[in-house]
């Protein structure tokens, strides 16, 4: 089923969440990040940080905590089992720290097809802010495989 | 302080991505997609076995960068996912400085499996060194 290009420009409801210290330590352990500034308050402080820094890709994990994140696809009639993460970009504007309340605002940037519609791509950008300070922009590309198209 | 010049290269050998690593990353990241943690669920839809989260490999690339320069020097990082990472594989992350311009270094990034398969390919921009103010 072709994805309606009219969704370009549409926005998902904003949501806010807190980067918790314990969760950051768990992520740090799970990814083998052994630099102590990411898990030890004293080491972070000695390096000039006011709390544990949020590691570069962790913002993507917080974005996934959106309480309604599945509805974007289901509203488009897309089966989650037919999608793959094709690409991911992070642009960093300011450092986020444990304890920060971060707000995520997502917009559809582009929709396009390849292979006669057998592969459809959706590009979404998420702007992350702390109060009014821009923290990062996350751009995610997913590919939807339509087994019935292009045959 | 680390300065970056064209041709500089850094590698990071990831740990073996065992089922335990995938379970811990699923918990920490919040990505509980069963294709990464549940072999029974995989086989029910015709997938032989679990495979790693693409974002786990990107997290290792993040580590490669933060091992190289302080995080505040990373301006951007992007990847395309080109192949899956099977469970129990040991990927290698490589970053190479492709060029330096206006104080910014462009890095080419890859994650490869021991058999040569490229699983992620991307780029990052970091400040080449701190401003001398």
Interface residues (C-beta under 8 A of the other chain):
Chain A: X23 X26 X27 X29 X30 X31 X32 X33 X35 X47 X53 X55 X56 X57 X58 X60 X61 X64 X65 X81 X84 X85 X86 X87 X88 X89 X90 X91 X92 X95 X139
Chain B: X14 X15 X21 X24 X25 X27 X28 X29 X30 X31 X45 X54 X55 X56 X58 X59 X60 X61 X62 X63 X65 X66 X67 X70 X71 X72 X74 X75 X76 X77 X78 X79 X80 X81
